Structure formats: C-alpha cells, structure tokens
Amino acid sequence: MKSKDDGVDMVDSKSLLPGMFVELDVGWLAHPFPVGSFKITSAKQIETLRALGPEQFRINLAKSDHYSPEPAAVSATPVQDAAAIVRAQATQREALVRQQRAELLALQQRSLVVCERRFGDAVRQYKKILEALPAQPKSAAQHCHALVSTFVCDMQGDGDSAIRLLSEAAGDKSSMHPVNVTVVSLLLGKAMGLKQAELIDLGMAAFLHDVGKTQLPDRVRWLEDNFSTAEYRLYQDHVAKSVQAGKAMELSKGTLLAIAQHHELTDGSGFPVRAKGDNMTMGARILALVNRYDNLCNPSRPATAMTPHESLSLIFSQFKTRFDTAALSAFIRMMGVYPPGSVVQLIDDRYGMVVSVNSSRPLKPRIIVYEPGVSKDEALIVDLEDAPHLGIRRSLKPAVLPNAALDFLAPRQRVNYFFERLVDSKMGDLA
C-alpha cells in the first residue's frame, strides 16, 4: 500500500528498491545507519531496513531516483501469527543493532585512547630529552632517534594513515608543538615520497627544531607582533642555539640543515640567512610549512588562534609564494580543505567537527555530528566516504555555533594531532 502526501510516499517494506531516498521515523539508537535519511544503494541496506520492523517507510520522492515498485505479495500467514513474528524479529534486530553500535563506539574510543596515549608519551619524551641535553647530548639524541624511528616504521606499514584530532590534553605549547610538527611533517614527507633515511632526518629535525629556545628569556620564546627590534633578534637566536645543540648531539647533516633552515622561506624573506628555495633542503621546506601551520593554529595567545581551515586558507591565499610549491600542494591534498579540528556545517544544515582525515582520501573526512537528544558517549563518527548524500557546506568559527552544538562538539582551544592506521570499522554495507 502507498499513500502520497506533499512529495512523500509511504512505501511497503517489501517494495523497497535501490534509488529510493528513505527517511527513518525511528530514533538514533534504533537503527545502525550513520544518518537517519539516505538514498538506498544496496540490497544489504534493504534487508536491514526490513529487519527494523515497520511495515511502511517514508520515501522522499524529490530525492529518489525513478522507481516503479511492484505490489507486495499477499502473505498467506495468519495476521496474528505474522504480527507476532514481526515483533519478535524487531526485538531481536534492535538488540543486534544496539550491540553493533556499542562495539563500533568502543572501537572508535579505543583508537582515540591509543593515539592520545602515544601523543602523551611523546610529549614526556621531549621533556626528558630537554633535561638530558645539557649533560648527556648523545644519550638525548639516541632517545630521540628511537622515538622518530618508531613513528616512521608505523607510518610506512601497509594501508593508509589517518590524521587524528585529539581531545584537550594537559601540557604546554613548548612540548606539544614539536610533537605536532613531527607527526604532520612525517606524514607530509611520506606523501611526498621521501625515503626512510630522509624521513628520519626530517623527524629528528622537527622534534628538535626549537630546543634552542630553552636558552632564551621566557618573554621572547614565542614570536609576538609587538616585539621590539632587539626582542626579535633575540627570538631569531633560537635557530643558531638549536643548531649548536644538534651538533653536540652529533645529529646528521640532513637533520642539522633542516633545523638551521626551518624559518627560511622560499622567496628569501625568512631568517636567519634569507636563504631561497633552491638553497633549502626538502626537509627544511616541509618543516618550515608545517611549523607555520601549527603556529597559526596554536599561537602563544589562544585568543588569536585560527581554525585549521582558516590557517590552511591563509597560507594558500596570502603566503603561498613563501613556501615550496610541491610541499604546499601535497600538504593541501593530505590535510583536505577541512583539516581535523575544523568546525563545519553540512549540506543538510547540521553542525559537526572534523576529527579524522584519511591522508589518501582527504575530501571525505570523518566527522562527529551534533544530533539533538544524542549524548556525546553515544555519538558515532560519520565517515563521509560511506555517506555519499552528505557533504560539507562551509567552515565555521566555533563562536557562531548554537550553544547546544558548541557544548556537544567542544571545539579544541589547542589543536593536537596524531596518526592512526586505518582499520575496517564499518558494519558491513550498513553505512
């Protein structure tokens, strides 16, 4: 049976077909799909819909492909027996859906916990290296090399890596910044085809590029717009001091060059020697770009922070002549238009936050979506690759979010990244 009303069909469950755009009338926890309205694309989805129990489904005609459903066959089962069977099946399926959703939520949470633990371990390692550096520079170098080598080996394994946004973590910019820069620089170096030895040199330089700042007065460790000429010169000295520390650690030539050039710019406007792109190593070009991006997202004064989307847009629109063209192009391809941490509005007007980007398919990130009535603990991460009818309309400043969405999404004041190996966390063809 069907009844039409304002562009909507109520279609019997046995008449469901691929191409129909279904709008579910059940709550978030009563179905296994990432969204409550979507175009049917597979027989598996139809089986799952039928198992939910309703005899009819709401179909949006305007969003559906052309279809001509056949009349449903008349069941020979007595009405009362059929109703009892449907109720029993619905109860069983609801229990299965809840179990599947709980398992997927647990998998997502475990992955986040692992990333945050490894990020925290790296931050602690950085602090220990700084403590050991004055008296035991070679030992500090060995600890750093072991950490970076582990990162490189993990990234070079089979499969894709995703750039993962972390939740708010305790710590300070001086220790989080080098870990952020190391992780993103290595992912970018991998995307650009650097060999293992080159990646290790890059990772060592990224991890140690600011160690010279420990020898500067506190007031000039982070660049401010209101620096006097004398303060700016003091700030610039951290490059030479970092190189000096690197020599005491007996770092490789490639690592030392990248540290020495991490504030140089390809147009010759950087410091300390105003080197141009042709005279910069590829490691230095990558490090200079990633260092600038992280400083825009995580400045010393959080009130001046840009969103990841704004930071990437600014670099591309106003500063692209300052950075290596190949590195910037690869960076944008890797991070996507909306890097992790970006607050967005979807094409269906819902609000969300990008939490993960597959570095090889960045246009379809994973997003946590604000759904009224759904707690943070029950919210699944929606993979836009599995939801072709969904897309991002625009990036937003967190301040413009409605209060409920702002509380739910809780945008980070400090953007911290780590990487995770992608595994199959989907429930068959249910997405």
C-alpha positions in Angstrom: 0.0 0.0 0.0 1.1 3.5 -0.7 -0.2 7.0 0.2 1.2 10.2 -1.3 1.4 13.4 0.6 3.4 16.5 -0.4 6.1 14.6 -2.3 6.3 11.8 0.2 5.4 8.1 -0.4 4.7 5.7 2.4 6.1 2.5 0.8 5.6 -1.1 1.9 8.8 -2.6 3.3 8.6 -5.4 0.6 8.5 -2.7 -2.1 11.8 -1.0 -1.1 14.2 -0.6 -4.0 17.7 0.9 -4.6 17.4 4.5 -5.6 14.7 5.3 -3.0 15.5 8.1 -0.5 14.3 6.8 2.8 13.5 9.0 5.8 13.5 6.9 9.0 11.0 7.7 11.7 12.9 5.9 14.5 15.4 7.3 17.0 19.2 7.4 16.7 19.7 4.2 18.7 17.1 2.2 16.9 18.9 1.8 13.6 22.6 1.1 12.6 22.9 3.8 9.9 25.2 6.8 10.4 22.3 9.2 9.5 18.5 8.9 9.6 17.8 9.8 5.9 19.7 8.5 2.9 19.4 7.0 -0.6 19.3 3.2 -0.7 22.2 1.8 -2.6 22.4 -1.9 -1.8 20.3 -5.0 -1.1 22.0 -5.2 2.3 20.6 -1.9 3.3 17.1 -3.1 2.2 17.4 -6.2 4.4 18.5 -4.1 7.3 15.6 -1.7 6.8 13.1 -4.5 6.7 14.5 -6.0 9.8 13.8 -2.8 11.7 10.1 -3.8 11.8 7.9 -1.1 10.2 5.5 -2.2 7.6 5.9 1.0 5.6 8.8 3.6 5.2 8.7 7.2 4.3 10.2 7.9 0.9 11.2 11.4 -0.3 10.2 11.5 -4.0 12.2 14.6 -4.9 15.4 13.0 -3.7 14.7 9.5 -5.1 15.6 8.0 -8.5 12.7 7.0 -10.7 11.1 3.8 -9.4 8.1 1.6 -10.1 7.6 -0.8 -7.1 5.7 -4.0 -7.7 2.7 -4.6 -5.4 3.6 -6.5 -2.4 2.6 -10.2 -2.4 -0.2 -11.1 0.0 1.1 -13.1 2.8 -0.5 -16.4 3.5 0.5 -16.2 7.1 -2.4 -15.5 9.5 -2.4 -11.9 10.6 -1.9 -12.6 14.3 1.0 -15.0 13.7 2.6 -12.6 11.3 2.4 -9.7 13.8 3.9 -11.9 16.5 6.8 -12.9 14.2 7.4 -9.3 13.2 7.5 -8.1 16.8 9.9 -10.9 17.8 12.2 -10.1 14.8 12.1 -6.4 15.6 13.1 -7.1 19.2 16.0 -9.3 18.1 17.2 -6.9 15.5 17.0 -4.0 17.9 19.2 -5.9 20.3 21.7 -6.7 17.5 21.8 -3.1 16.3 22.5 -1.8 19.8 25.3 -4.4 20.2 26.8 -3.4 16.8 26.6 0.3 17.7 28.2 -0.3 21.1 31.0 -2.3 19.5 31.7 0.4 17.0 31.7 3.1 19.6 34.1 1.0 21.7 36.4 0.6 18.7 36.4 4.3 18.0 37.1 5.1 21.6 40.0 2.6 21.8 41.6 4.1 18.7 41.4 7.6 20.2 42.8 6.4 23.6 45.8 4.8 21.8 46.5 8.0 19.9 46.3 10.2 22.9 48.5 7.8 25.0 51.2 7.8 22.3 51.0 11.6 21.9 51.3 12.0 25.7 54.3 9.6 25.7 56.0 11.7 23.0 55.4 14.9 25.0 57.0 13.3 28.1 59.9 12.0 26.0 60.5 15.5 24.7 60.7 16.9 28.2 63.2 14.2 29.2 65.3 14.9 26.2 65.5 18.6 27.1 66.5 17.6 30.6 69.2 15.3 29.4 70.5 17.5 26.6 73.0 19.8 28.5 74.8 16.9 30.3 74.1 13.9 28.0 73.6 15.2 24.5 74.4 11.9 22.8 72.0 9.9 25.0 69.3 12.5 24.3 69.9 12.0 20.6 69.6 8.2 20.9 66.2 8.6 22.7 65.0 10.9 20.0 66.2 8.7 17.2 64.4 5.7 18.8 61.1 7.6 19.0 61.3 9.0 15.5 62.2 5.6 14.0 59.2 4.1 15.6 56.9 6.7 14.1 58.5 6.2 10.7 58.1 2.4 10.8 54.5 2.7 11.9 53.7 5.1 9.1 55.4 3.1 6.4 53.4 -0.1 7.1 50.7 -1.4 4.8 47.5 0.6 4.4 46.6 4.2 4.8 47.2 6.5 7.8 44.7 9.0 9.1 45.5 12.3 10.8 43.6 12.2 14.0 42.4 15.2 16.1 43.0 14.6 19.8 40.9 15.8 22.7 42.1 18.5 25.0 45.3 17.4 26.7 47.3 18.7 29.5 50.6 20.4 28.7 52.2 23.5 27.3 52.9 24.7 23.8 56.7 24.2 24.2 56.3 20.5 24.4 53.1 19.9 22.3 54.3 22.0 19.4 57.3 19.8 18.5 55.2 16.6 18.7 52.5 18.1 16.4 55.1 19.3 13.9 56.9 16.0 13.9 53.8 13.9 13.3 52.5 16.2 10.5 55.9 16.6 8.9 56.5 12.9 8.7 53.1 12.3 7.2 53.8 15.0 4.6 57.2 13.6 3.9 55.8 10.2 3.3 53.1 11.7 1.0 55.9 13.3 -1.0 57.8 10.1 -1.4 60.8 10.7 1.0 62.9 7.6 1.7 63.2 6.1 5.2 66.6 7.8 5.9 65.2 11.1 4.7 62.1 10.7 6.9 64.2 10.0 10.0 66.3 13.1 9.3 63.1 15.1 8.9 61.5 13.7 12.0 64.6 14.4 14.1 64.7 18.0 12.9 61.0 18.5 13.5 61.3 17.1 17.0 64.4 19.2 17.9 63.9 22.4 15.9 63.1 24.5 18.9 65.4 23.1 21.6 67.4 26.3 21.5 64.5 28.2 22.9 65.3 26.9 26.4 68.3 29.2 26.3 66.2 32.3 25.6 64.4 34.6 28.1 60.8 33.5 28.6 59.4 36.7 27.1 60.9 36.0 23.6 60.4 32.3 23.2 57.3 32.7 21.1 57.1 35.3 18.4 54.7 38.3 19.0 53.7 41.1 16.7 54.7 43.7 19.2 58.3 42.6 19.5 60.9 45.4 19.5 63.9 45.0 17.1 66.1 43.8 20.0 63.5 41.2 21.1 63.0 40.0 17.5 66.8 39.5 17.2 66.8 37.6 20.5 64.0 35.4 19.2 65.8 34.6 16.0 68.8 33.4 18.0 66.9 30.2 18.9 67.8 28.8 15.4 71.5 29.1 16.0 71.2 27.7 19.5 69.2 24.8 18.2 71.8 24.0 15.6 74.5 24.3 18.3 72.7 21.8 20.4 72.2 19.5 17.4 76.0 19.5 16.8 76.5 18.5 20.4 74.1 15.6 19.8 76.1 14.7 16.7 73.0 14.8 14.5 73.2 14.0 10.8 73.9 16.7 8.2 70.4 16.5 6.8 68.9 17.0 10.3 71.2 20.0 11.1 70.4 21.7 7.8 66.6 21.3 8.3 66.9 22.8 11.8 69.1 25.6 10.5 66.5 26.4 7.8 63.2 25.8 9.5 62.4 29.6 9.5 63.7 30.2 6.0 61.2 30.9 3.2 61.4 30.0 -0.5 61.1 33.7 -1.5 64.1 34.7 0.6 62.1 36.6 3.3 62.9 34.2 6.1 65.7 34.1 8.6 68.5 33.8 9.7 70.3 34.0 6.4 67.4 34.7 4.0 68.0 31.5 2.0 65.8 31.0 -1.0 64.1 27.8 -2.0 66.9 26.5 -4.3 69.2 26.6 -1.3 66.9 24.9 1.1 66.7 21.1 1.6 63.4 19.4 1.0 63.3 18.6 4.7 63.6 22.2 5.6 60.9 23.2 3.1 58.5 20.7 4.7 59.4 21.7 8.2 59.0 25.4 7.5 55.5 24.9 6.2 54.2 22.6 8.9 55.8 24.8 11.6 54.0 27.8 10.3 50.7 26.0 10.1 50.9 24.8 13.7 51.9 28.2 15.0 48.8 29.7 13.3 46.5 27.0 14.9 48.3 27.2 18.2 49.7 30.6 18.9 51.1 31.6 22.3 47.9 33.6 22.9 44.9 31.3 22.3 42.7 34.3 21.6 44.5 34.9 18.3 44.2 31.3 17.2 42.9 30.5 13.7 40.8 27.4 12.9 42.7 24.7 10.9 40.6 25.6 7.9 41.4 29.3 8.3 45.1 28.6 8.8 45.3 26.5 5.6 43.3 29.0 3.6 45.6 31.9 4.8 48.8 30.1 3.9 47.4 29.3 0.4 45.8 32.6 -0.4 48.4 35.0 1.1 51.6 33.2 1.8 51.9 30.5 -0.9 54.9 32.3 -2.5 56.8 31.8 0.7 56.6 28.0 0.7 57.7 25.3 -1.6 55.0 24.7 -4.3 55.3 20.9 -4.3 55.2 20.8 -0.5 52.2 23.1 -0.2 50.2 21.2 -2.9 50.9 17.9 -1.1 50.0 19.4 2.2 46.6 20.6 1.0 46.0 17.2 -0.7 46.9 15.4 2.6 45.0 17.6 5.0 42.0 18.3 2.9 40.1 21.5 2.6 38.8 21.0 6.1 41.7 19.7 8.3 41.0 17.9 11.5 39.7 20.3 14.1 37.6 22.3 11.6 34.1 23.1 12.7 31.7 22.7 9.8 28.1 22.9 8.7 26.8 20.0 6.5 24.6 20.4 3.4 21.7 19.3 5.5 22.4 22.2 7.9 23.6 20.0 10.8 26.8 21.0 12.6 29.9 18.8 13.1 33.6 18.8 13.7 36.2 17.0 11.5 38.0 14.6 13.7 40.0 12.5 11.2 41.2 12.7 7.7 42.4 9.8 5.6 45.6 11.2 4.1 45.0 9.5 0.8 41.3 10.5 0.5 41.0 13.8 2.3 37.8 15.1 0.7 35.7 12.6 2.7 36.8 13.1 6.3 35.3 11.6 9.4 33.0 13.9 11.3 31.3 13.9 14.7 27.9 15.3 14.1 25.7 17.1 16.6 22.3 15.4 17.0 19.8 16.8 19.5 18.9 14.1 22.0 22.1 12.1 21.5 24.8 12.2 24.2 28.4 12.5 23.4 29.0 9.0 24.7 26.6 7.6 22.1 27.6 9.7 19.1 29.2 7.8 16.3 31.8 9.3 14.0 30.3 9.6 10.5 32.6 8.7 7.6 31.6 10.9 4.7 33.1 8.3 2.4 30.2 6.0 3.4 27.6 8.7 3.2 27.6 10.0 -0.4 24.5 12.1 0.0 26.2 14.1 2.8 28.8 16.8 2.3 30.3 19.9 3.9 28.8 23.2 3.0 31.2 25.6 4.9 33.6 26.0 7.7 32.5 28.0 10.8 34.0 29.8 13.7 33.2 28.0 16.8 31.7 31.2 18.3 28.8 31.2 15.8 27.6 27.7 16.8 24.3 27.4 18.8 25.1 26.9 22.4 23.9 23.3 22.4 26.0 22.4 19.4 29.0 24.2 20.9 28.7 22.3 24.2 28.4 19.0 22.3 31.2 19.5 19.8 33.5 21.2 22.3 36.0 22.7 19.8 39.6 22.5 21.0 41.4 25.6 22.1 44.6 23.8 21.2 44.7 21.6 18.1 46.8 18.5 18.6 47.3 15.8 16.0 48.5 12.2 15.9 48.2 9.5 13.3 46.4 6.2 13.3 46.4 3.2 11.0 43.0 2.8 9.3 41.2 -0.4 10.0 37.8 -1.6 8.8 35.4 -0.3 11.5 32.3 -0.4 9.3 29.3 -2.7 9.9 29.3 -4.4 6.5 27.3 -2.4 4.0 25.1 -0.7 6.6 26.7 2.7 6.3 
